[in-house]
Amino acid sequence: MARIKGGMNAKKKHNRVLKLAKGYRGARSKQYRIAKQSVMRALTESYKGRKQKKRQFRQLWIARINAAARINGLSYSKFMHGLKLANVDLNRKVLSEMAVNDAEGFAKLAELAKSKVA
């Protein structure tokens, strides 16, 4: 039986990695061994980044809600507790949008939360 050499498959694998490394600086985009290390690291960091993005957005929403709640005389935790007692099911993303763009509507929610907490 004839022997099959692995040159074609190796070339394909190298090109796949070098394509992912396109735009990297210096040897990171030219030499396979260095490019492979850079690509592996970049892919793990991008995976982590997708998880961190969710955390950072939640942190931003909470900061906005807290600022608006304090303007209306409540802390963030009392505001959220009051909304829970009032059975208002709005997520933090929507509440932060209200805090930024609809101050009157947020003030009404704050009054509702204040009445339920007190």
All heavy atoms as an XYZ file, in Angstrom:
938
protein
N       0.830     -1.186      0.000
C       0.000      0.000      0.000
C       0.879      1.257      0.000
O       1.896      1.293      0.682
C      -0.875     -0.022      1.238
C      -1.911      1.055      1.259
S      -3.287      0.523      2.271
C      -4.601      1.244      1.383
N       0.460      2.252     -0.769
C       1.249      3.466     -0.899
C       1.180      4.307      0.365
O       0.167      4.309      1.078
C       0.739      4.274     -2.087
N       2.281      4.982      0.642
C       2.352      5.828      1.829
C       1.837      7.225      1.478
O       2.185      7.788      0.446
C       3.808      5.891      2.290
C       4.063      6.884      3.392
C       5.499      6.760      3.899
N       5.749      7.848      4.817
C       6.446      8.928      4.523
N       6.968      9.059      3.329
N       6.620      9.866      5.422
N       1.008      7.789      2.376
C       0.489      9.133      2.161
C       1.235     10.079      3.087
O       1.276      9.859      4.294
C      -1.022      9.190      2.440
C      -1.758      8.278      1.477
C      -1.544     10.607      2.316
C      -3.196      8.089      1.804
N       1.834     11.091      2.487
C       2.550     12.062      3.303
C       1.597     13.142      3.786
O       0.576     13.419      3.145
C       3.692     12.664      2.481
C       4.784     11.630      2.205
C       5.663     11.986      1.042
C       6.573     13.135      1.369
N       7.538     13.391      0.287
N       1.905     13.756      4.916
C       0.959     14.687      5.564
C       1.119     16.134      5.188
O       0.592     17.005      5.875
N       1.843     16.402      4.099
C       2.138     17.791      3.736
C       0.906     18.638      3.462
O       0.833     19.787      3.894
N      -0.058     18.062      2.751
C      -1.265     18.827      2.412
C      -2.040     19.213      3.663
O      -2.475     20.358      3.814
C      -2.165     17.997      1.487
C      -1.670     17.862      0.080
S      -1.950     19.349     -0.878
C      -3.710     19.276     -1.084
N      -2.213     18.243      4.563
C      -2.977     18.518      5.779
C      -2.247     19.507      6.690
O      -2.875     20.385      7.293
C      -3.248     17.220      6.538
C      -4.190     16.319      5.777
O      -5.019     16.794      5.018
N      -4.039     15.017      5.959
N      -0.925     19.364      6.777
C      -0.146     20.291      7.597
C      -0.252     21.706      7.040
O      -0.418     22.671      7.802
C       1.312     19.853      7.643
N      -0.174     21.827      5.715
C      -0.277     23.141      5.077
C      -1.640     23.780      5.356
O      -1.742     24.966      5.654
C      -0.048     22.976      3.563
C      -0.031     24.261      2.785
C       1.224     25.052      3.054
C       1.310     26.249      2.123
N       2.310     27.202      2.597
N      -2.698     22.944      5.290
C      -4.046     23.443      5.558
C      -4.165     23.955      6.995
O      -4.726     25.021      7.264
C      -5.072     22.322      5.335
C      -5.883     22.485      4.057
C      -7.107     21.597      4.055
C      -6.739     20.160      3.723
N      -7.919     19.304      3.556
N      -3.607     23.158      7.932
C      -3.656     23.519      9.351
C      -2.888     24.822      9.597
O      -3.383     25.722     10.290
C      -3.065     22.389     10.185
C      -3.218     22.583     11.681
C      -2.819     21.354     12.458
C      -1.327     21.279     12.621
N      -0.893     20.251     13.567
N      -1.719     24.930      8.981
C      -0.910     26.133      9.149
C      -1.636     27.353      8.590
O      -1.670     28.408      9.234
C       0.439     25.967      8.447
C       1.367     25.017      9.153
N       2.709     24.967      8.892
C       1.158     24.076     10.100
C       3.282     24.045      9.652
N       2.338     23.479     10.380
N      -2.227     27.189      7.414
C      -2.921     28.325      6.797
C      -4.130     28.761      7.623
O      -4.427     29.951      7.698
C      -3.339     27.982      5.367
C      -2.172     28.058      4.410
O      -1.171     28.706      4.690
N      -2.285     27.374      3.283
N      -4.820     27.785      8.232
C      -5.972     28.114      9.070
C      -5.539     28.992     10.250
O      -6.176     30.003     10.562
C      -6.627     26.823      9.558
C      -7.997     27.036     10.147
C      -8.672     25.736     10.580
N      -8.532     24.663      9.607
C      -8.083     23.433      9.889
N      -7.708     23.118     11.104
N      -8.013     22.521      8.952
N      -4.438     28.620     10.886
C      -3.939     29.380     12.033
C      -3.415     30.740     11.593
O      -3.690     31.761     12.227
C      -2.839     28.582     12.774
C      -2.135     29.442     13.795
C      -3.435     27.366     13.443
N      -2.667     30.772     10.480
C      -2.110     32.039     10.010
C      -3.209     33.002      9.563
O      -3.064     34.223      9.700
C      -1.123     31.791      8.873
C       0.197     31.146      9.308
C       1.020     30.737      8.103
C       0.987     32.061     10.216
N      -4.316     32.465      9.063
C      -5.443     33.319      8.693
C      -6.052     33.969      9.931
O      -6.414     35.149      9.921
C      -6.493     32.497      7.948
C      -7.619     33.325      7.377
C      -8.602     32.470      6.613
C      -9.765     33.311      6.131
N     -10.830     32.504      5.564
N      -6.139     33.200     11.021
C      -6.660     33.761     12.275
C      -5.714     34.809     12.850
O      -6.152     35.728     13.539
C      -6.876     32.645     13.309
C      -8.061     31.727     13.093
C      -8.029     30.570     14.081
C      -9.369     32.491     13.232
N      -4.403     34.657     12.569
C      -3.397     35.573     13.111
C      -3.193     36.798     12.220
O      -2.318     37.613     12.501
C      -2.088     34.838     13.297
N      -3.969     36.939     11.171
C      -3.812     38.060     10.260
C      -4.024     39.370     11.026
O      -4.975     39.500     11.795
C      -4.832     37.950      9.137
C      -4.605     38.924      8.018
C      -5.538     38.649      6.871
C      -5.268     39.639      5.767
N      -6.199     39.487      4.670
N      -3.146     40.316     10.828
C      -3.244     41.593     11.515
C      -2.395     41.665     12.773
O      -2.221     42.738     13.335
N      -1.873     40.522     13.219
C      -0.976     40.542     14.369
C       0.356     41.136     13.917
O       0.680     41.149     12.735
C      -0.758     39.141     14.933
C      -1.952     38.523     15.604
C      -3.190     39.145     15.637
C      -1.836     37.288     16.215
C      -4.264     38.558     16.257
C      -2.915     36.691     16.846
C      -4.131     37.328     16.859
O      -5.196     36.747     17.476
N       1.151     41.569     14.872
C       2.378     42.295     14.570
C       3.575     41.349     14.463
O       3.741     40.469     15.297
C       2.595     43.292     15.696
C       3.559     44.380     15.405
C       3.659     45.273     16.607
N       4.883     46.040     16.524
C       4.901     47.334     16.314
N       3.778     48.000     16.190
N       6.043     47.972     16.247
N       4.401     41.558     13.459
C       5.662     40.847     13.316
C       5.504     39.353     13.090
O       4.670     38.893     12.306
N       6.316     38.574     13.814
C       6.339     37.123     13.630
C       5.025     36.474     14.045
O       4.719     35.363     13.608
C       7.485     36.522     14.441
N       4.250     37.161     14.850
C       2.977     36.609     15.309
C       2.013     36.336     14.156
O       1.092     35.545     14.298
C       2.299     37.553     16.307
C       2.999     37.632     17.625
C       2.436     38.773     18.446
N       3.112     38.889     19.712
C       2.690     38.313     20.834
N       1.604     37.580     20.836
N       3.361     38.468     21.953
N       2.213     37.016     13.046
C       1.342     36.777     11.890
C       2.056     36.049     10.759
O       1.419     35.721      9.760
C       0.804     38.103     11.369
O       1.866     38.883     10.850
N       3.364     35.777     10.914
C       4.120     35.174      9.821
C       4.571     33.747     10.118
O       4.470     32.885      9.258
C       5.372     36.017      9.537
C       5.081     37.481      9.232
C       4.601     37.667      7.824
C       4.461     39.122      7.461
N       3.185     39.709      7.829
N       5.073     33.506     11.310
C       5.636     32.195     11.650
C       4.588     31.352     12.352
O       3.954     31.798     13.312
C       6.857     32.362     12.554
C       7.978     33.127     11.886
C       9.088     33.466     12.853
O       9.059     33.059     14.010
N      10.061     34.220     12.362
N       4.435     30.115     11.881
C       3.361     29.255     12.368
C       3.428     29.029     13.873
O       2.428     29.176     14.573
C       3.369     27.906     11.635
C       2.429     26.916     12.262
C       1.057     27.072     12.166
C       2.909     25.830     12.988
C       0.191     26.181     12.762
C       2.054     24.939     13.584
C       0.695     25.120     13.472
O      -0.168     24.239     14.071
N       4.602     28.679     14.398
C       4.710     28.300     15.809
C       4.314     29.463     16.729
O       3.553     29.294     17.675
C       6.133     27.840     16.120
C       6.263     27.279     17.523
C       7.692     26.910     17.839
N       8.161     25.811     16.998
C       9.356     25.261     17.110
N      10.213     25.712     18.006
N       9.703     24.268     16.323
N       4.791     30.645     16.407
C       4.493     31.826     17.225
C       3.042     32.252     17.011
O       2.343     32.642     17.953
C       5.483     32.953     16.890
C       6.893     32.500     17.254
C       5.137     34.223     17.606
C       7.995     33.341     16.710
N       2.578     32.161     15.770
C       1.191     32.527     15.462
C       0.224     31.612     16.193
O      -0.805     32.059     16.698
C       0.956     32.459     13.959
N       0.573     30.313     16.267
C      -0.298     29.358     16.946
C      -0.460     29.724     18.425
O      -1.573     29.718     18.964
C       0.288     27.950     16.814
C      -0.584     26.856     17.385
C       0.043     25.506     17.086
C       0.080     24.686     18.343
N       0.747     23.413     18.181
N       0.639     30.100     19.078
C       0.577     30.503     20.488
C      -0.290     31.747     20.656
O      -1.129     31.825     21.567
C       1.987     30.783     21.018
C       2.861     29.566     21.103
C       4.311     29.928     21.392
O       4.675     31.101     21.441
N       5.130     28.911     21.565
N      -0.093     32.718     19.770
C      -0.847     33.966     19.859
C      -2.340     33.741     19.635
O      -3.172     34.329     20.320
C      -0.324     34.968     18.835
O       1.019     35.252     19.089
N      -2.659     32.904     18.657
C      -4.064     32.627     18.341
C      -4.731     31.882     19.495
O      -5.857     32.202     19.878
C      -4.179     31.839     17.013
C      -5.550     31.232     16.843
C      -3.861     32.746     15.846
N      -4.009     30.896     20.061
C      -4.583     30.156     21.196
C      -4.888     31.106     22.350
O      -5.964     31.057     22.962
C      -3.632     29.059     21.661
C      -3.693     27.813     20.803
S      -2.436     26.588     21.191
C      -2.619     26.377     22.934
N      -3.962     31.993     22.628
C      -4.163     32.938     23.722
C      -5.316     33.888     23.400
O      -6.152     34.188     24.260
C      -2.885     33.721     23.969
C      -3.052     34.712     25.075
C      -1.756     35.245     25.572
N      -2.022     36.017     26.775
C      -1.165     36.181     27.739
N       0.009     35.613     27.673
N      -1.463     36.909     28.782
N      -5.344     34.383     22.167
C      -6.400     35.314     21.764
C      -7.777     34.670     21.879
O      -8.740     35.311     22.320
C      -6.157     35.796     20.342
N      -7.882     33.404     21.492
C      -9.180     32.725     21.558
C      -9.626     32.516     23.000
O     -10.814     32.677     23.309
C      -9.114     31.392     20.808
C      -8.987     31.506     19.286
C      -8.782     30.135     18.664
C     -10.197     32.189     18.690
N      -8.692     32.189     23.902
C      -9.083     32.026     25.308
C      -9.486     33.365     25.906
O     -10.455     33.440     26.666
C      -7.962     31.397     26.159
O      -6.802     32.217     26.096
C      -7.622     30.003     25.695
N      -8.770     34.435     25.533
C      -9.107     35.762     26.064
C     -10.457     36.239     25.523
O     -11.222     36.878     26.242
C      -8.015     36.776     25.715
C      -6.710     36.558     26.435
C      -6.807     36.611     27.950
O      -7.529     37.475     28.468
O      -6.177     35.776     28.613
N     -10.755     35.932     24.264
C     -12.041     36.363     23.706
C     -13.191     35.604     24.367
O     -14.265     36.163     24.583
C     -12.071     36.183     22.195
O     -12.037     34.818     21.852
N     -12.952     34.342     24.727
C     -13.967     33.571     25.444
C     -14.218     34.202     26.810
O     -15.366     34.404     27.205
C     -13.485     32.117     25.606
C     -14.422     31.244     26.413
C     -15.540     30.687     25.829
C     -14.181     30.996     27.759
C     -16.405     29.892     26.559
C     -15.036     30.213     28.505
C     -16.138     29.656     27.903
O     -17.004     28.878     28.622
N     -13.135     34.541     27.511
C     -13.273     35.198     28.815
C     -13.981     36.535     28.670
O     -14.818     36.898     29.500
C     -11.896     35.451     29.436
C     -11.221     34.250     30.008
C      -9.951     34.713     30.720
C      -8.856     33.701     30.623
N      -7.561     34.224     31.060
N     -13.627     37.265     27.607
C     -14.205     38.582     27.379
C     -15.705     38.538     27.180
O     -16.421     39.446     27.622
N     -16.193     37.489     26.523
C     -17.640     37.364     26.323
C     -18.352     37.174     27.646
O     -19.497     37.619     27.808
C     -17.951     36.221     25.360
C     -17.589     36.520     23.926
C     -18.190     35.509     22.970
N     -17.672     34.170     23.147
C     -16.570     33.698     22.567
N     -15.833     34.484     21.805
N     -16.183     32.461     22.765
N     -17.710     36.517     28.602
C     -18.309     36.346     29.932
C     -18.228     37.651     30.729
O     -19.173     38.029     31.415
C     -17.596     35.232     30.720
C     -17.460     33.918     29.994
C     -18.790     33.330     29.629
C     -18.633     32.163     28.687
N     -19.704     32.069     27.727
N     -17.081     38.343     30.615
C     -16.883     39.576     31.378
C     -17.808     40.689     30.895
O     -18.230     41.536     31.691
C     -15.425     40.029     31.261
C     -14.475     39.155     32.045
C     -13.022     39.406     31.697
O     -12.712     40.188     30.794
N     -12.128     38.729     32.401
N     -18.131     40.675     29.601
C     -18.998     41.714     29.052
C     -20.352     41.717     29.754
O     -20.896     42.775     30.086
C     -19.179     41.494     27.546
C     -19.976     42.578     26.862
C     -19.835     42.540     25.355
C     -20.459     41.317     24.760
N     -20.578     41.415     23.290
N     -20.871     40.524     30.034
C     -22.160     40.417     30.715
C     -22.075     40.991     32.133
O     -22.968     41.702     32.580
C     -22.604     38.960     30.752
C     -22.903     38.388     29.380
C     -22.959     36.885     29.391
C     -23.170     36.282     28.034
N     -22.114     36.538     27.075
N     -20.970     40.684     32.823
C     -20.771     41.212     34.184
C     -20.675     42.725     34.172
O     -21.251     43.411     35.019
C     -19.474     40.662     34.779
C     -19.497     39.209     35.085
C     -18.150     38.777     35.647
N     -17.862     37.432     35.181
C     -16.658     36.949     34.947
N     -15.594     37.700     35.155
N     -16.498     35.724     34.534
N     -19.925     43.248     33.201
C     -19.692     44.687     33.152
C     -20.968     45.451     32.833
O     -21.204     46.533     33.390
C     -18.600     45.004     32.131
C     -17.234     44.563     32.598
C     -16.207     44.556     31.486
O     -16.531     44.781     30.315
N     -14.961     44.273     31.838
N     -21.815     44.891     31.959
C     -23.072     45.560     31.657
C     -23.983     45.576     32.871
O     -24.611     46.593     33.174
C     -23.776     44.925     30.458
C     -23.451     45.600     29.164
C     -22.640     44.984     28.237
C     -23.925     46.864     28.884
C     -22.316     45.622     27.051
C     -23.612     47.514     27.700
C     -22.805     46.885     26.784
N     -24.057     44.454     33.595
C     -24.878     44.419     34.804
C     -24.380     45.444     35.818
O     -25.169     46.147     36.442
C     -24.873     43.011     35.404
C     -25.802     42.866     36.591
C     -25.729     41.460     37.169
N     -26.387     41.376     38.447
C     -27.632     40.974     38.629
N     -28.369     40.623     37.593
N     -28.148     40.914     39.843
N     -23.058     45.559     35.949
C     -22.460     46.535     36.859
C     -22.857     47.961     36.455
O     -23.200     48.787     37.320
C     -20.940     46.367     36.780
C     -20.174     46.777     37.988
C     -18.704     46.394     37.857
O     -18.170     46.257     36.749
N     -18.049     46.222     38.972
N     -22.826     48.239     35.154
C     -23.201     49.555     34.651
C     -24.668     49.857     34.936
O     -25.011     50.956     35.392
C     -22.940     49.618     33.142
C     -23.419     50.861     32.407
C     -22.587     52.060     32.822
C     -23.349     50.655     30.918
N     -25.548     48.869     34.683
C     -26.968     49.064     34.929
C     -27.228     49.357     36.402
O     -28.007     50.243     36.738
C     -27.765     47.837     34.492
C     -27.675     47.537     33.022
C     -27.466     48.440     32.016
C     -27.777     46.262     32.409
N     -27.423     47.785     30.809
C     -27.619     46.453     31.009
C     -27.986     44.971     32.880
C     -27.677     45.408     30.111
C     -28.038     43.938     31.972
C     -27.889     44.151     30.601
N     -26.570     48.611     37.285
C     -26.773     48.797     38.715
C     -26.304     50.182     39.140
O     -26.965     50.858     39.941
C     -26.086     47.672     39.513
C     -26.862     46.367     39.322
C     -25.986     48.012     40.984
C     -26.190     45.132     39.888
N     -25.171     50.642     38.606
C     -24.656     51.969     38.941
C     -25.641     53.055     38.503
O     -25.887     54.021     39.252
C     -23.298     52.191     38.291
N     -26.230     52.907     37.328
C     -27.196     53.897     36.839
C     -28.466     53.900     37.694
O     -28.998     54.965     38.032
C     -27.566     53.596     35.389
C     -26.486     53.951     34.406
C     -26.923     53.586     33.007
N     -25.935     53.987     32.023
C     -26.007     53.673     30.742
N     -27.008     52.938     30.293
N     -25.082     54.074     29.903
N     -28.956     52.700     38.017
C     -30.175     52.600     38.838
C     -29.915     53.199     40.214
O     -30.752     53.932     40.757
C     -30.637     51.131     38.951
C     -31.067     50.600     37.585
C     -31.781     51.000     39.941
C     -31.220     49.092     37.540
N     -28.759     52.905     40.790
C     -28.408     53.418     42.110
C     -28.370     54.946     42.101
O     -28.912     55.590     43.012
C     -27.058     52.854     42.541
C     -26.716     53.189     43.966
O     -27.586     53.445     44.788
N     -25.441     53.184     44.275
N     -27.750     55.532     41.084
C     -27.663     56.992     40.996
C     -29.057     57.615     40.913
O     -29.362     58.587     41.625
C     -26.815     57.393     39.800
N     -29.910     57.035     40.071
C     -31.260     57.584     39.910
C     -32.095     57.356     41.164
O     -32.903     58.213     41.548
C     -31.937     56.946     38.700
N     -31.919     56.223     41.822
C     -32.675     55.934     43.039
C     -32.280     56.897     44.141
O     -33.137     57.374     44.906
C     -32.441     54.492     43.473
N     -30.999     57.210     44.246
C     -30.534     58.144     45.286
C     -31.052     59.554     45.037
O     -31.312     60.297     45.984
C     -29.018     58.117     45.383
C     -28.538     56.838     46.027
C     -27.069     56.839     46.347
N     -26.646     55.525     46.816
C     -26.761     55.103     48.082
N     -27.299     55.885     48.989
N     -26.352     53.905     48.417
N     -31.221     59.928     43.779
C     -31.832     61.223     43.462
C     -33.258     61.259     44.005
O     -33.738     62.288     44.471
C     -31.801     61.479     41.940
C     -30.370     61.749     41.492
C     -32.716     62.636     41.548
C     -30.175     61.784     39.992
N     -33.921     60.091     43.979
C     -35.300     59.993     44.464
C     -35.382     59.589     45.935
O     -36.451     59.211     46.417
C     -36.084     58.997     43.600
C     -36.340     59.554     42.215
O     -37.012     60.551     42.055
N     -35.743     58.934     41.212
N     -34.270     59.619     46.639
C     -34.286     59.405     48.085
C     -34.291     57.951     48.527
O     -34.758     57.645     49.630
N     -33.785     57.054     47.717
C     -33.715     55.632     48.071
C     -32.325     55.101     47.745
O     -31.656     55.615     46.856
C     -34.731     54.819     47.258
C     -36.180     54.829     47.684
C     -37.025     54.190     46.601
C     -36.366     54.094     48.983
N     -31.923     54.064     48.441
C     -30.706     53.360     48.041
C     -31.103     52.309     47.002
O     -32.286     51.980     46.849
C     -30.044     52.688     49.236
O     -30.842     51.623     49.702
N     -30.110     51.756     46.325
C     -30.379     50.755     45.293
C     -31.095     49.544     45.876
O     -32.095     49.069     45.325
C     -29.049     50.323     44.631
C     -29.186     49.110     43.759
C     -29.729     49.198     42.493
C     -28.768     47.856     44.209
C     -29.865     48.080     41.691
C     -28.897     46.739     43.415
C     -29.439     46.857     42.158
O     -29.579     45.746     41.378
N     -30.591     49.060     47.026
C     -31.151     47.831     47.592
C     -32.597     48.050     48.056
O     -33.457     47.185     47.845
C     -30.284     47.324     48.745
O     -30.235     48.283     49.776
N     -32.878     49.202     48.667
C     -34.258     49.489     49.100
C     -35.179     49.661     47.897
O     -36.333     49.233     47.916
C     -34.274     50.730     49.978
C     -33.681     50.470     51.348
C     -34.020     51.580     52.307
C     -33.555     51.179     53.691
N     -32.592     52.105     54.259
N     -34.664     50.288     46.847
C     -35.445     50.469     45.621
C     -35.823     49.126     45.019
O     -36.994     48.871     44.718
C     -34.642     51.310     44.622
C     -35.301     51.468     43.286
C     -36.420     52.262     43.123
C     -34.796     50.816     42.168
C     -37.028     52.406     41.890
C     -35.393     50.950     40.926
C     -36.506     51.749     40.790
N     -34.833     48.239     44.870
C     -35.102     46.933     44.278
C     -36.020     46.098     45.171
O     -36.904     45.387     44.683
C     -33.790     46.185     44.008
C     -32.917     46.828     42.940
S     -33.729     47.093     41.361
C     -33.677     45.466     40.677
N     -35.819     46.193     46.486
C     -36.678     45.449     47.418
C     -38.120     45.946     47.330
O     -39.070     45.142     47.323
C     -36.140     45.588     48.838
C     -36.923     44.831     49.857
N     -37.072     43.460     49.811
C     -37.623     45.250     50.949
C     -37.831     43.066     50.827
N     -38.170     44.134     51.534
N     -38.280     47.268     47.248
C     -39.622     47.841     47.117
C     -40.305     47.403     45.836
O     -41.509     47.100     45.838
N     -39.561     47.350     44.747
C     -40.148     46.891     43.475
C     -40.562     45.425     43.563
O     -41.596     45.026     43.025
C     -39.153     47.071     42.326
C     -38.863     48.500     41.873
C     -37.913     48.485     40.691
C     -40.129     49.247     41.521
N     -39.755     44.631     44.265
C     -40.081     43.213     44.416
C     -41.355     43.044     45.239
O     -42.216     42.225     44.909
C     -38.910     42.490     45.083
C     -39.009     40.994     45.011
C     -37.712     40.347     45.443
C     -37.748     38.872     45.115
N     -36.483     38.216     45.398
N     -41.474     43.840     46.304
C     -42.683     43.777     47.130
C     -43.914     44.239     46.349
O     -45.022     43.753     46.592
C     -42.513     44.636     48.384
C     -41.505     44.148     49.428
C     -41.388     45.166     50.551
C     -41.894     42.788     49.971
N     -43.722     45.185     45.428
C     -44.824     45.706     44.619
C     -45.111     44.830     43.400
O     -45.980     45.171     42.591
C     -44.496     47.126     44.172
N     -44.391     43.721     43.261
C     -44.549     42.807     42.125
C     -44.308     43.489     40.775
O     -45.020     43.244     39.802
C     -45.935     42.142     42.128
C     -46.080     41.172     43.275
O     -45.117     40.510     43.653
N     -47.263     41.115     43.852
N     -43.308     44.357     40.738
C     -42.903     44.990     39.479
C     -41.742     44.177     38.926
O     -40.673     44.120     39.519
C     -42.469     46.459     39.708
C     -41.950     47.061     38.416
C     -43.622     47.267     40.261
N     -41.953     43.518     37.797
C     -40.944     42.644     37.215
C     -40.272     43.315     36.018
O     -40.561     42.990     34.862
C     -41.558     41.307     36.785
C     -41.967     40.457     37.967
O     -41.309     40.581     39.021
O     -42.921     39.673     37.840
N     -39.412     44.274     36.309
C     -38.610     44.907     35.265
C     -37.156     44.553     35.524
O     -36.691     44.632     36.662
C     -38.773     46.429     35.296
C     -40.136     46.979     34.872
C     -40.201     48.477     35.091
C     -40.413     46.657     33.423
N     -36.459     44.167     34.467
C     -35.052     43.801     34.672
C     -34.188     45.058     34.779
O     -34.633     46.173     34.513
C     -34.557     42.855     33.584
C     -34.616     43.459     32.206
O     -34.712     44.659     32.041
N     -34.556     42.604     31.198
N     -32.942     44.859     35.160
C     -32.044     45.981     35.425
C     -31.724     46.777     34.156
O     -31.529     47.989     34.227
C     -30.763     45.471     36.081
C     -30.992     45.117     37.528
C     -29.918     44.215     38.087
N     -30.223     43.846     39.462
C     -31.052     42.896     39.832
N     -31.677     42.179     38.906
N     -31.277     42.642     41.098
N     -31.711     46.100     33.022
C     -31.436     46.790     31.758
C     -32.528     47.827     31.472
O     -32.243     48.983     31.156
C     -31.353     45.770     30.627
C     -31.028     46.351     29.278
C     -30.926     45.255     28.233
C     -30.603     45.816     26.875
N     -30.485     44.759     25.865
N     -33.772     47.413     31.630
C     -34.902     48.312     31.363
C     -34.930     49.434     32.390
O     -35.155     50.605     32.052
C     -36.223     47.513     31.372
C     -37.417     48.439     31.305
C     -36.257     46.536     30.220
N     -34.683     49.096     33.663
C     -34.674     50.112     34.713
C     -33.588     51.151     34.471
O     -33.808     52.349     34.692
C     -34.485     49.463     36.085
C     -35.693     48.696     36.622
C     -35.306     47.918     37.867
C     -36.844     49.635     36.920
N     -32.406     50.708     34.011
C     -31.334     51.674     33.761
C     -31.673     52.572     32.573
O     -31.355     53.762     32.580
C     -30.008     50.958     33.528
O     -29.961     50.394     32.247
N     -32.327     52.019     31.558
C     -32.764     52.844     30.430
C     -33.784     53.883     30.891
O     -33.747     55.032     30.461
C     -33.376     51.971     29.326
C     -32.358     51.255     28.485
C     -31.451     52.194     27.713
O     -31.964     53.141     27.077
O     -30.233     51.993     27.772
N     -34.695     53.457     31.775
C     -35.664     54.410     32.330
C     -34.959     55.493     33.133
O     -35.323     56.663     33.068
C     -36.675     53.692     33.226
C     -37.763     52.970     32.497
S     -38.956     52.256     33.621
C     -39.828     53.719     34.164
N     -33.964     55.100     33.909
C     -33.235     56.059     34.738
C     -32.565     57.128     33.879
O     -32.521     58.302     34.263
C     -32.194     55.333     35.585
N     -32.057     56.733     32.718
C     -31.353     57.677     31.853
C     -32.320     58.500     31.009
O     -32.192     59.724     30.914
C     -30.355     56.920     30.937
C     -29.742     57.842     29.912
C     -29.280     56.263     31.777
N     -33.321     57.849     30.407
C     -34.151     58.508     29.399
C     -35.536     58.938     29.881
O     -36.150     59.788     29.247
C     -34.322     57.585     28.185
C     -32.997     57.272     27.531
O     -32.129     58.132     27.447
N     -32.817     56.044     27.095
N     -36.048     58.326     30.949
C     -37.415     58.617     31.394
C     -37.417     58.854     32.902
O     -37.813     57.993     33.682
C     -38.328     57.433     31.014
C     -39.781     57.690     31.389
O     -40.162     58.865     31.529
O     -40.523     56.703     31.548
N     -36.968     60.041     33.301
C     -36.813     60.344     34.728
C     -38.163     60.364     35.452
O     -38.254     59.929     36.607
C     -36.110     61.680     34.905
N     -39.227     60.839     34.786
C     -40.547     60.908     35.438
C     -41.086     59.512     35.735
O     -41.621     59.252     36.817
C     -41.562     61.667     34.567
C     -41.165     63.092     34.241
C     -40.278     63.186     33.011
O     -40.424     62.376     32.081
O     -39.402     64.075     33.023
N     -40.958     58.628     34.766
C     -41.416     57.247     34.968
C     -40.622     56.548     36.063
O     -41.187     55.810     36.877
N     -39.328     56.801     36.103
C     -38.495     56.213     37.150
C     -38.871     56.773     38.512
O     -38.895     56.045     39.512
C     -37.004     56.476     36.860
C     -36.086     55.673     37.726
C     -35.707     54.402     37.349
C     -35.606     56.177     38.928
C     -34.862     53.646     38.139
C     -34.770     55.438     39.733
C     -34.396     54.168     39.341
N     -39.208     58.064     38.557
C     -39.619     58.687     39.826
C     -40.909     58.044     40.337
O     -41.058     57.836     41.549
C     -39.803     60.184     39.642
N     -41.834     57.722     39.428
C     -43.068     57.042     39.834
C     -42.771     55.669     40.417
O     -43.357     55.262     41.423
C     -44.024     56.912     38.649
C     -44.671     58.214     38.247
C     -45.577     58.026     37.053
C     -46.098     59.375     36.561
N     -46.819     59.252     35.303
N     -41.857     54.945     39.768
C     -41.459     53.632     40.300
C     -40.796     53.780     41.667
O     -41.017     52.964     42.565
C     -40.485     52.944     39.336
C     -41.083     52.303     38.094
C     -39.967     51.731     37.227
C     -42.062     51.204     38.468
N     -39.999     54.828     41.823
C     -39.318     55.061     43.109
C     -40.334     55.363     44.200
O     -40.207     54.868     45.329
C     -38.334     56.217     42.982
N     -41.372     56.124     43.870
C     -42.419     56.415     44.860
C     -43.177     55.138     45.245
O     -43.493     54.912     46.412
C     -43.404     57.459     44.308
C     -42.832     58.867     44.245
C     -42.353     59.359     45.599
O     -43.041     59.157     46.610
O     -41.249     59.943     45.632
N     -43.439     54.313     44.252
C     -44.099     53.024     44.511
C     -43.242     52.159     45.418
O     -43.736     51.574     46.401
C     -44.369     52.303     43.182
C     -44.978     50.913     43.240
C     -46.397     50.985     43.784
C     -44.966     50.266     41.885
N     -41.962     52.093     45.123
C     -41.041     51.289     45.936
C     -40.933     51.857     47.341
O     -40.902     51.114     48.332
C     -39.664     51.242     45.272
N     -40.913     53.188     47.443
C     -40.806     53.843     48.753
C     -42.019     53.539     49.624
O     -41.903     53.266     50.821
C     -40.676     55.360     48.555
C     -39.836     56.073     49.597
C     -39.831     57.568     49.377
C     -38.748     57.978     48.423
N     -38.576     59.443     48.342
N     -43.205     53.537     49.004
C     -44.425     53.252     49.757
C     -44.481     51.797     50.221
O     -45.009     51.489     51.291
C     -45.659     53.583     48.908
O     -45.741     52.695     47.805
N     -43.942     50.895     49.400
C     -43.958     49.463     49.788
C     -42.938     49.149     50.871
O     -43.162     48.304     51.707
C     -43.680     48.583     48.555
C     -44.813     48.559     47.556
C     -46.029     47.875     48.150
C     -47.156     47.840     47.118
N     -48.320     47.110     47.616
N     -41.792     49.837     50.839
C     -40.747     49.582     51.835
C     -41.141     50.154     53.188
O     -40.939     49.528     54.232
C     -39.389     50.162     51.363
C     -38.375     50.148     52.483
C     -38.877     49.355     50.185
N     -41.717     51.360     53.179
C     -42.064     52.042     54.443
C     -43.263     51.444     55.139
O     -43.954     50.625     54.734
C     -42.322     53.520     54.166
